[in-house]
Amino acid sequence: MHPELSFQEYETSKFIKSILKKWRIPFQENIANTGIVVLLKGKNCEKKCVGLRADFDALPINEENDVDYCSKNDGVMHACGHDAHTASLLGAVNILNEIQQEWEGSVKFIFQPAEERLPGGAQQMIKEGVLENPKIDYMFGQHVFPDLEVGKVGFKAGQYMASTDELHITINGKGGHAALPEKNKNPIQVASELTSILYDYFEQQTEIPSVFSIGYFQGLGSTNIVPDKVEMMGTLRAMHEDWRVNAHKKILSVSAALAKKYQVEIDSEIRKGYPFLENDKVLTTKAVESAKTYLGAENVVQLPIRMTAEDFAYFTKELPACFYRLGTANTAEGITHGLHTSRFDIDEKALEIGMGLMAWLTIN
């Protein structure tokens, strides 16, 4: 009901800590500003350490659901289910704390801010030592998934999610009267050609799963006015780091060639974001078998590669990790809206499965 945007999750952090205090569970705070870490120790606590992670930031979307837990913060909502992630992780803390003498090793619970906005909270928490003292041996993260009915979970071993880069392109030409093209350097013409060339190029690159997309295009002219500049924004997604580097070079080289051709200035800024996410094959295979035991084989599905991005990818670069999906849909009750939409919601039965499965995977 009280969502907060990335890097602004102060009240959310306080709320998480208030629950932990009520349960008399100690925690470490102020990691990546609002992040929190809980360390629980079982028997033979030095044997191994498992990491469990949940994010807790929200999105700049006005919620349109008619539920008693609807967002009270105008223009902000948990449209990606990070509130459900955090609720599940708190539940796993409670479960594993109550049966602390029934499992071996240690568990580090990572409550992470700022997944939705670059540079992301995962990278900062890693820099501040969240994977050390004790060193985490392997790690799990889960994400709500409205493509799956509640009761089901999904896994994908190996490459699963794409890298993400933000594209910010400004074309500075020379505006003027549209009927006097010889006096202008029309940035809309240049921007259109740039967009067409890049779309054609990336559509032909089929050897590596990738996405090139322009989602913002603004040139403030009129019917008889050519604007001075055009601003464009978009995204580049890829599943291979060398391919990603070459794609950056292609965008910059095409921009430079068109700038020279039309005698305009093109500022092409590529803001490098999260790397692609790769689940450890051995760990994920074991997790799948464990999930089948817990939920039944019919409720555990194999997922395809997904071109969305996730900063849990930074954890997968550091240690064996598994990022899986928690089914949250209930088609019969109309709970089917997608992530990042104003009507996204979950069947709350997913919370019981989410916390239980995290605890089960940890122990097993």
NUSENU-769855 format. One record per residue: chain; x, z, y of N, C-alpha, C in turn. Coordinates in steps of 0.05 Angstrom, whole numbers, m for minus. Each point is the difference from the previous one (the first is absolute). Last residue first. Layout:
BEGIN
c, n.xx, n.zz, n.yy, ca.xx, ca.zz, ca.yy, c.xx, c.zz, c.yy
A, X, Z, Y, X, Z, Y, X, Z, Y
...
//
This chain:
BEGIN
c, n.xx, n.zz, n.yy, ca.xx, ca.zz, ca.yy, c.xx, c.zz, c.yy
A, 348, 29, m559, 7, m17, m23, 24, m18, 4
A, m36, 59, 68, 6, 17, m23, 10, m17, m24
A, m28, m46, 78, 23, 18, 6, 8, 16, m24
A, m78, m53, m3, 24, m17, m1, 25, 17, 5
A, m83, 44, 9, 5, m8, m28, 25, m17, m2
A, m30, 25, 86, 10, 23, m14, 7, m7, m29
A, m40, m67, 51, 26, 6, 11, 13, 24, m14
A, m89, m23, m22, 20, m19, m11, 28, 6, 11
A, m73, 52, 33, 6, 5, m28, 21, m18, m12
A, m31, m13, 89, 16, 24, m2, 7, 6, m29
A, m56, m75, 15, 26, m3, 14, 18, 24, m2
A, m89, 0, m35, 18, m16, m16, 27, m2, 13
A, m66, 44, 48, 6, 15, m24, 19, m15, m18
A, m32, m44, 76, 19, 21, 7, 8, 17, m24
A, m66, m70, m4, 27, m10, m2, 20, 22, 6
A, m94, 8, 12, 8, 7, m27, 29, m8, m5
A, m48, m21, 81, 17, 23, 0, 7, 11, m28
A, m18, m100, 40, m15, 18, m17, 18, 25, m4
A, 15, m58, 89, 7, 3, m28, m22, 16, m14
A, 14, m72, 92, m7, 27, m10, 9, 2, m29
A, m3, m72, 95, 14, 9, m24, m8, 29, m7
A, m28, m61, 75, m18, 12, m19, 13, 10, m26
A, 45, m45, 75, m15, 22, 12, m20, 13, m19
A, 95, m47, m33, m26, m8, 12, m15, 24, 10
A, 86, m3, m52, 3, m9, 28, m25, m12, 12
A, m4, 1, m104, 18, 16, 17, 2, m13, 28
A, m90, m23, m53, 29, m1, m3, 15, 19, 18
A, m102, 12, m46, 13, m13, 23, 31, 3, m2
A, m75, 34, m59, 16, m23, m8, 17, m12, 22
A, m80, 70, m31, 26, 8, 10, 20, m21, m9
A, m97, 6, m21, 8, m15, 23, 26, 8, 12
A, m47, 31, m82, m7, 15, 24, 10, m14, 26
A, 16, m37, m87, m28, 7, m1, m9, 14, 25
A, 92, m22, m14, m16, m23, 7, m30, 7, 1
A, 90, 54, 15, m24, 5, m16, m20, m21, 8
A, 116, 21, 9, m25, m13, 5, m23, 11, m17
A, 98, 22, 2, m17, 16, 17, m27, m12, 4
A, 102, 2, m63, m26, m13, 5, m19, 18, 16
A, 109, m4, 1, m21, 18, m9, m27, m13, 7
A, 111, m33, m17, m26, m2, 15, m21, 17, m13
A, 117, 3, 7, m23, m10, m15, m25, 3, 17
A, 116, 6, m4, m22, 0, 19, m24, m13, m13
A, 102, 44, m28, m24, m14, m9, m22, 4, 20
A, 118, 9, m15, m25, 8, 12, m23, m17, m10
A, 116, 27, m1, m22, m11, m17, m27, 11, 11
A, 73, m6, 74, m1, 13, m26, m23, m12, m16
A, 27, m33, 88, 18, 23, m2, 1, 12, m28
A, m58, m72, 33, 27, m10, 3, 21, 22, m6
A, m94, 18, 1, 6, m16, m24, 29, m12, 2
A, m37, 48, 74, 6, 18, m22, 9, m16, m24
A, m29, m49, 73, 26, 12, 6, 8, 20, m22
A, m86, m41, m1, 21, m17, m10, 28, 11, 6
A, m83, 36, 33, 10, 13, m25, 22, m17, m12
A, m51, m30, 75, 26, 11, 4, 10, 19, m22
A, m64, m92, 0, m2, 29, m2, 27, 12, 3
A, m66, m101, 3, 26, 14, 1, m5, 30, 1
A, m53, m98, m40, 1, 21, 20, 26, 16, m2
A, m25, m70, m61, 17, m7, 23, m4, 19, 24
A, m3, 6, m114, m17, 3, 23, 17, m5, 25
A, m4, m18, m117, 16, 4, 25, m19, 0, 24
A, m51, 28, m87, 17, m22, 8, 18, 7, 24
A, m38, 70, m80, m5, m12, 26, 17, m24, 6
A, m45, 60, m89, 24, m12, 11, m7, m16, 26
A, m54, 90, m43, 2, m29, 2, 27, m9, 11
A, m63, 86, m47, 27, m6, 12, 4, m30, m1
A, m76, 46, m40, m1, 6, 29, 27, m4, 14
A, m18, m10, m96, m18, m19, 14, m1, 4, 30
A, 51, 58, m60, 12, m26, 4, m17, m19, 16
A, m5, 107, 13, m10, m20, m19, 11, m27, 7
A, 23, 84, 45, m25, m12, 9, m14, m18, m20
A, 84, 50, m17, m16, 18, 18, m28, m12, 5
A, 65, m48, m50, m6, 24, m15, m19, 17, 17
A, 33, m76, 40, m18, m8, m21, m9, 25, m16
A, 68, 9, 64, m26, m3, 13, m22, m7, m21
A, 90, 4, m28, m10, 27, 6, m28, m1, 12
A, 44, m81, m16, m7, 12, m25, m11, 28, 4
A, 33, m45, 76, m24, m14, m11, m9, 14, m25
A, 81, 29, 37, m23, 10, 15, m26, m13, m10
A, 82, m30, m35, m6, 27, m10, m25, 11, 14
A, 32, m82, 31, m10, m3, m28, m8, 27, m12
A, 43, 0, 84, m28, m10, 2, m12, m4, m27
A, 91, 25, 6, m17, 22, 9, m29, m9, 0
A, 64, m66, m20, m1, 21, m21, m19, 22, 7
A, 15, m69, 64, m14, m10, m24, m3, 21, m22
A, 3, 12, 110, 18, 2, m23, m14, m7, m26
A, m33, m40, 95, m3, 23, m18, 20, m1, m23
A, 0, m42, 103, 5, m6, m28, m2, 25, m17
A, m22, m47, 105, m2, 23, m17, 3, m8, m29
A, 41, m42, 99, m20, m3, m22, 1, 24, m18
A, 28, 19, 101, 9, m17, m22, m23, m4, m20
A, m20, 21, 106, 6, 12, m26, 10, m20, m20
A, 11, m33, 99, m15, 23, m10, 8, 9, m27
A, 36, m59, 93, 2, 4, m29, m13, 26, m8
A, m15, m70, 82, 4, 29, m4, m1, 5, m30
A, 21, m87, 67, m9, 7, m27, 6, 30, m5
A, m13, m75, 87, 9, 27, m9, m11, 5, m27
A, 17, m85, 72, m11, 6, m26, 12, 26, m10
A, m14, m62, 93, 11, 26, m8, m13, 7, m27
A, 16, m93, 62, m15, 12, m22, 14, 26, m8
A, m6, m77, 87, 13, 23, m12, m18, 12, m21
A, 10, m108, 33, m14, 25, 5, 17, 23, m11
A, 7, m102, m7, 12, 12, 23, m16, 25, 9
A, m12, m60, m79, m20, 0, 22, 10, 14, 26
A, 56, m11, m80, m15, m25, 2, m18, 0, 24
A, 49, 79, m22, 18, m22, 11, m16, m25, 4
A, m44, 71, m40, 7, 8, 27, 17, m22, 14
A, m21, m8, m91, m23, m8, 17, 5, 8, 29
A, 65, 24, m65, m1, m30, 2, m23, m8, 19
A, 11, 92, m20, 22, m10, 17, m2, m30, 4
A, m60, 42, m60, m6, 8, 28, 21, m12, 19
A, 14, m11, m92, m22, m17, 9, m7, 6, 29
A, 64, 56, m40, 11, m27, 4, m22, m20, 9
A, m24, 90, m22, 17, m1, 24, 10, m28, 6
A, m49, 16, m79, m17, 4, 23, 15, m2, 26
A, 49, m4, m81, m17, m24, 4, m18, 3, 24
A, 52, 74, m28, 17, m21, 12, m16, m25, 6
A, m42, 70, m46, 5, 7, 27, 16, m21, 15
A, m13, m11, m92, m24, m5, 15, 2, 7, 30
A, 70, 22, m60, 0, m29, 6, m26, m8, 15
A, 8, 89, m30, 20, m5, 20, 0, m30, 9
A, m56, 25, m72, m10, 12, 26, 20, m6, 22
A, 24, m22, m88, m21, m18, 10, m9, 9, 28
A, 56, 58, m45, 15, m23, 9, m19, m21, 12
A, m40, 77, m39, 14, 6, 25, 17, m24, 10
A, m96, 3, m55, 28, m4, m6, 16, 2, 26
A, m97, m2, m7, 7, 16, m23, 29, m2, m8
A, m67, m9, 97, 17, m13, m20, 6, 19, m23
A, m56, m23, 104, 1, 16, m24, 16, m14, m22
A, m25, 0, 114, 15, m14, m22, 2, 20, m23
A, m65, m13, 97, 13, 15, m20, 14, m18, m20
A, m35, m1, 112, m7, m6, m27, 16, 17, m20
A, m25, m34, 113, 9, 21, m18, m9, m7, m29
A, 15, m46, 109, m9, m2, m28, 10, 25, m15
A, m15, m46, 107, 10, 22, m16, m13, m2, m28
A, 22, m67, 92, m16, 5, m23, 13, 23, m16
A, 4, m42, 110, 11, 10, m25, m21, 3, m22
A, m16, m38, 88, 29, 1, 1, 12, 8, m27
A, m96, m53, 9, 12, 26, 6, 31, m2, 0
A, m79, m74, 26, 21, 4, m20, 14, 27, 6
A, m101, m43, 28, 23, 16, 8, 19, 3, m25
A, m92, m38, 6, 18, m17, 16, 25, 15, 9
A, m64, 42, m57, m5, m28, m6, 19, m19, 14
A, 42, 94, m9, m28, m6, 1, m4, m30, m6
A, 76, 87, m20, m6, m23, 18, m30, m3, 1
A, 68, 66, m49, m21, 5, 19, m3, m22, 20
A, 33, 18, m105, 9, m15, 23, m21, 0, 21
A, 25, 47, m104, m13, 3, 27, 15, m17, 21
A, m12, 32, m111, 9, m24, 15, m14, 1, 27
A, 14, 55, m103, m6, 4, 29, 13, m23, 15
A, 8, 9, m95, m26, 13, 4, m8, 4, 29
A, 67, m58, m76, m2, 7, 28, m29, 10, 5
A, 68, m7, m92, m26, m1, 13, 2, 7, 29
A, 50, m16, m105, 6, m3, 29, m27, m3, 13
A, 38, 36, m102, m22, m6, 18, 12, m2, 28
A, 32, m2, m115, 4, 6, 28, m25, m7, 17
A, 56, m4, m105, m26, 8, 13, 5, 8, 28
A, 65, m70, m47, m2, 29, 4, m27, 6, 13
A, 18, m89, m22, 17, 13, m20, m1, 30, 1
A, m43, m69, 59, m16, 11, m22, 17, 15, m20
A, m4, m48, 100, 19, 18, m13, m14, 15, m22
A, m43, m61, 61, 15, m15, m20, 19, 18, m15
A, m53, 32, 72, m18, m7, m21, 14, m16, m22
A, 47, 24, 79, m4, 23, m19, m20, m6, m22
A, 18, m67, 67, 24, 7, m14, m5, 22, m21
A, m70, m27, 58, 6, m20, m20, 24, 7, m16
A, m23, 57, 71, m20, 1, m21, 6, m20, m22
A, 54, m3, 77, 6, 23, m17, m20, 4, m22
A, m12, m71, 63, 24, m4, m15, 5, 23, m20
A, m73, 7, 60, m5, m20, m20, 25, m4, m18
A, 6, 58, 76, m17, 11, m21, m4, m19, m23
A, 47, m31, 75, 16, 21, m14, m17, 11, m23
A, m43, m59, 58, 19, m14, m18, 17, 19, m16
A, m60, 36, 64, m15, m13, m22, 19, m15, m19
A, 37, 39, 77, m9, 21, m18, m15, m12, m24
A, 25, m57, 71, 24, 9, m15, m8, 20, m21
A, m67, m29, 58, 9, m22, m17, 23, 8, m17
A, m29, 61, 64, m19, m2, m22, 7, m23, m18
A, 49, 15, 80, 8, 18, m22, m20, m1, m23
A, 29, m75, 77, m23, 14, m11, 7, 17, m24
A, 41, m39, 91, 13, 3, m27, m20, 18, m15
A, m15, m69, 92, m1, 25, m16, 18, m1, m24
A, m20, m72, 64, 11, 22, 16, 2, 26, m15
A, m38, m81, m36, 28, m6, 6, 13, 22, 17
A, m94, 0, m24, 18, 9, m21, 29, m5, 6
A, m93, 6, 52, 27, m10, 8, 21, 9, m20
A, m93, 24, m5, m2, m29, 3, 27, m12, 10
A, m15, 95, m13, 0, m13, m26, m1, m30, 3
A, 46, 71, 69, m25, m14, m4, 1, m17, m26
A, 66, 82, m2, m9, m17, 23, m27, m13, m6
A, 96, 61, m44, m29, m6, 2, m6, m17, 24
A, 86, 18, m68, m6, m3, 28, m29, m9, 2
A, 53, 60, m79, 1, m27, 10, m4, m2, 30
A, 22, 73, m87, m2, m2, 29, 4, m29, 9
A, m28, 60, m92, 9, m26, 9, m5, m2, 30
A, 10, 80, m83, m9, m7, 26, 12, m26, 9
A, m18, 67, m94, 11, m25, 11, m13, m5, 27
A, 13, 72, m87, m9, 1, 27, 13, m23, 15
A, m19, 43, m107, 10, m22, 16, m12, 1, 28
A, 23, 71, m89, m18, m7, 22, 13, m23, 17
A, 9, 31, m109, 14, m3, 26, m21, m9, 21
A, 9, 42, m110, m16, m8, 23, 17, m1, 25
A, 1, m3, m119, 12, 9, 24, m18, m9, 24
A, m49, 13, m96, 19, m17, 16, 14, 15, 22
A, m36, 33, m103, m10, m4, 27, 22, m14, 17
A, 13, 12, m96, m29, 4, 3, m10, m7, 28
A, 86, m7, m82, m8, m6, 28, m31, 2, 2
A, 27, 53, m82, 17, m19, 14, m10, m5, 28
A, m75, 35, m64, 29, 5, m3, 16, m22, 15
A, m102, 40, 14, 15, m25, m2, 30, 7, m1
A, m110, 48, m10, 30, 1, 2, 11, m28, 0
A, m101, 63, 16, 15, m25, m5, 30, 3, 4
A, m102, 57, m24, 24, m1, 15, 15, m25, m8
A, m109, 47, m5, 22, m17, m9, 24, 2, 18
A, m80, 48, 17, 5, 6, m28, 22, m17, m12
A, m59, m37, 82, 9, 28, m4, 2, 6, m30
A, 11, m102, 28, m21, 21, m1, 13, 27, m4
A, 52, m81, 49, m4, 12, m26, m23, 21, 2
A, 32, m48, 76, m4, m21, m19, m5, 10, m29
A, 22, 55, 78, m28, m6, m2, m6, m24, m18
A, 80, 77, 9, m3, m29, m6, m29, m7, m4
A, 82, 82, 34, m28, m7, m6, m3, m30, m2
A, 93, 48, m22, m14, m12, 22, m29, m6, m8
A, 99, 61, m29, m25, m14, m8, m15, m8, 26
A, 106, 30, m43, m18, m1, 22, m25, m14, m9
A, 98, 51, m43, m26, m14, m2, m14, 0, 27
A, 108, 13, m48, m20, 5, 20, m25, m16, m5
A, 105, 46, m38, m19, m23, 1, m25, 8, 15
A, 79, 54, 3, 8, m18, m21, m18, m25, m2
A, 32, 71, 84, m23, m10, m16, 9, m21, m20
A, 55, 86, 44, m1, m29, m1, m24, m8, m18
A, m3, 94, 53, 14, m13, m22, m4, m30, 1
A, 29, 7, 53, m3, 29, 1, m28, 10, m8
A, 1, m103, 29, 22, 18, m9, m9, 29, 0
A, m51, m77, 32, 6, m6, m28, 21, 18, m12
A, m28, 2, 93, m22, 9, m16, 5, m5, m30
A, 55, m13, 88, 8, 13, m24, m22, 9, m19
A, 4, m53, 87, 2, 28, 5, 3, 16, m26
A, m10, m94, m2, 23, 5, 17, 4, 30, 5
A, m77, m28, m45, 23, m4, m17, 26, 6, 15
A, m81, 1, 47, 2, 23, m17, 24, m2, m19
A, m19, m73, 56, 9, 23, 15, 3, 25, m17
A, m37, m79, m38, 28, m4, 6, 12, 24, 15
A, m93, 0, m18, 16, 3, m24, 30, m2, 6
A, m70, m15, 67, 9, 27, m4, 18, 4, m24
A, m13, m91, 66, m11, 14, m23, 13, 28, m4
A, 13, m68, 74, 16, m4, m24, m9, 15, m25
A, m71, m42, 38, 29, m1, m2, 12, 20, 20
A, m97, 15, m45, 13, m12, 24, 30, 1, m3
A, m66, 37, m64, m13, m24, 10, 16, m15, 22
A, 21, 87, m45, 5, m23, m17, m9, m26, 12
A, 8, 101, 34, 7, m26, 11, 7, m22, m21
A, 9, 104, m31, m14, m12, 22, 6, m30, 2
A, 1, 70, m89, 14, m18, 18, m17, m11, 22
A, 18, 78, m81, m23, m7, 17, 12, m16, 23
A, 35, 30, m103, 7, m11, 26, m25, m9, 15
A, 37, 67, m86, m24, m13, 11, 6, m8, 29
A, 58, 26, m95, 1, m1, 30, m24, m17, 10
A, 31, 59, m94, m16, m21, 11, 2, 2, 31
A, 58, 32, m98, m10, 5, 27, m16, m23, 10
A, 22, 41, m106, 12, m15, 22, m11, 9, 27
A, m59, 10, m91, 28, 3, 6, 9, m16, 24
A, m98, 53, m34, 15, m26, 2, 29, 6, 8
A, m69, 68, m10, m6, m18, m22, 14, m26, 1
A, m4, 75, 66, 16, 8, m23, m5, m18, m25
A, m48, m12, 83, 28, m3, 6, 18, 7, m24
A, m99, m14, 26, 10, m1, m27, 31, m2, 0
A, m50, 6, 82, m14, 18, m18, 10, 1, m28
A, 36, m61, 65, 7, 27, 7, m14, 20, m19
A, m20, m91, m7, 27, 6, m11, 9, 28, 7
A, m84, m30, 35, 0, m1, m29, 27, 9, m11
A, m8, m10, 93, m15, 23, m9, 0, 2, m31
A, 40, m75, 42, 15, 24, 6, m14, 24, m12
A, m45, m81, m4, 22, 1, m20, 17, 25, 5
A, m67, m18, 63, m12, 8, m26, 21, 3, m21
A, 26, m34, 82, m5, 28, 2, m13, 11, m26
A, 13, m92, 6, 25, 14, m3, m3, 30, 3
A, m76, m54, 13, 9, m1, m28, 26, 15, m4
A, m33, m10, 88, m17, 18, m15, 9, 1, m30
A, 42, m63, 54, 9, 28, 6, m16, 20, m14
A, m25, m91, m8, 27, 4, m12, 9, 29, 4
A, m79, m27, 42, m4, 4, m29, 27, 4, m14
A, 1, m20, 91, m12, 26, m3, m4, 7, m30
A, 28, m86, 25, 22, 19, m1, m10, 29, m1
A, m48, m91, 2, m2, 20, m20, 22, 21, m1
A, m21, m78, 61, 17, m6, m23, 1, 22, m20
A, m49, 4, 82, m9, m25, m12, 18, m9, m23
A, m22, 84, 64, 17, m2, m24, m9, m25, m16
A, m10, 8, 110, m12, 8, m25, 20, m3, m23
A, m22, m9, 117, 20, 7, m20, m15, 8, m26
A, m44, m21, 85, 20, m21, m3, 22, 5, m20
A, m52, 85, 32, m8, m28, 7, 24, m19, m3
A, m18, 91, m53, 18, m9, 20, m5, m30, 6
A, m44, 53, m68, m9, 10, 26, 18, m9, 23
A, m26, m39, m106, 19, 7, 21, m13, 9, 25
A, m51, 14, m93, 8, m23, 17, 19, 10, 22
A, m49, 48, m75, 29, 3, 6, 10, m24, 16
A, m90, 5, m30, 4, 25, 15, 29, 5, 6
A, m42, m100, m6, 5, 22, m19, 7, 25, 16
A, m16, m106, 15, m20, 21, 6, 3, 22, m22
A, 72, m79, 46, m14, 11, m23, m20, 21, 9
A, 66, m55, 52, m28, m6, 1, m15, 10, m24
A, 99, 14, 64, m14, 2, m26, m30, m5, 4
A, 88, m38, 53, m23, 17, 5, m17, 0, m25
A, 110, m13, 10, m25, m14, m6, m23, 19, 5
A, 108, 4, m3, m16, m3, 24, m25, m17, m4
A, 50, 66, m77, 1, m26, 13, m17, m2, 25
A, 57, 85, m58, m24, m16, 0, 5, m26, 15
A, 64, 78, m60, m8, m11, 26, m24, m18, m4
A, 53, 52, m69, m24, 11, 12, m7, m10, 27
A, 55, m13, m108, 1, m4, 29, m25, 11, 13
A, 57, 26, m96, m25, m9, 12, 4, m4, 30
A, 61, 18, m101, m3, m6, 28, m28, m9, 8
A, 72, 52, m78, m27, m11, 4, m5, m4, 30
A, 89, 17, m76, m11, m2, 27, m28, m12, 0
A, 68, 58, m73, m18, m22, 4, m10, 1, 29
A, 88, 40, m60, m17, 4, 23, m16, m26, 4
A, 59, 60, m83, m6, m25, 14, m17, 6, 24
A, 48, 70, m48, 0, m21, m20, m5, m28, 13
A, 0, 92, 40, 22, m19, 6, 0, m24, m19
A, m61, 76, m8, m6, m16, 24, 21, m20, 7
A, m36, 59, m79, 24, m17, 0, m1, m18, 24
A, m92, 34, m3, 21, 10, m18, 24, m19, 1
A, m53, m13, 85, m10, 8, m25, 22, 13, m17
A, m20, m19, 111, 19, 2, m22, m14, 11, m25
A, m23, m53, 102, m8, 18, m21, 20, m1, m23
A, m8, m30, 111, 16, 0, m25, m11, 21, m18
A, m33, m62, 92, m4, 23, m17, 18, m3, m24
A, m6, m45, 106, 9, m1, m27, m5, 27, m14
A, m29, m66, 94, 0, 26, m13, 10, m5, m29
A, m5, m52, 108, 0, 0, m29, 4, 28, m12
A, 0, m34, 96, m24, 14, m11, m1, 2, m30
A, 85, m29, 46, m18, 12, 20, m23, 15, m13
A, 69, m34, m53, m11, m23, 13, m22, 8, 19
A, 14, 80, m45, 16, m22, m10, m13, m26, 9
A, m32, 95, 13, 15, m15, 21, 20, m20, m10
A, m26, 81, m68, m15, m16, 19, 18, m15, 20
A, m11, 53, m105, 19, m7, 21, m14, m19, 19
A, m43, 81, m68, 5, m28, 6, 22, m3, 21
A, m60, 74, m75, 20, m5, 21, 5, m30, 4
A, m90, 52, m34, 20, m18, m11, 20, m6, 23
A, m88, 52, m5, 26, 14, m1, 21, m16, m13
A, m93, m24, 25, 7, 1, m28, 26, 16, m4
A, m29, m15, 87, m23, 14, m13, 6, 4, m30
A, 60, m52, 51, 3, 28, 6, m22, 17, m13
A, m4, m94, m8, 22, 11, m16, 5, 30, 5
A, m65, m45, 52, m8, 2, m28, 22, 12, m17
A, 19, m19, 89, m19, 23, m1, m10, 4, m29
A, 56, m74, 21, 15, 25, m1, m18, 24, m2
A, m38, m85, 13, 12, 1, m27, 15, 26, m3
A, m36, m16, 84, m21, 5, m19, 11, 2, m29
A, 57, m23, 73, m8, 28, 1, m20, 7, m21
A, 25, m90, 9, 22, 15, m11, m7, 30, 0
A, m59, m57, 43, m1, m5, m29, 21, 17, m14
A, m1, m1, 93, m21, 17, m10, m3, m4, m31
A, 64, m54, 44, 7, 28, 3, m21, 18, m11
A, 27, m103, 1, m16, 15, m19, 4, 30, 1
A, 35, m88, 43, m16, 18, 17, m15, 20, m17
A, 55, m75, m32, 17, 15, 18, m15, 18, 19
A, m63, m68, m44, 27, 4, m8, 17, 12, 23
A, m105, 20, 5, 17, m23, m3, 29, 7, m8
A, m91, 57, m25, 19, m3, 22, 18, m24, m7
A, m104, 51, m29, 23, m17, m5, 18, m2, 24
A, m82, 59, m36, 18, 3, 23, 25, m17, m3
A, m69, 8, m67, m16, 0, 24, 17, 0, 25
//
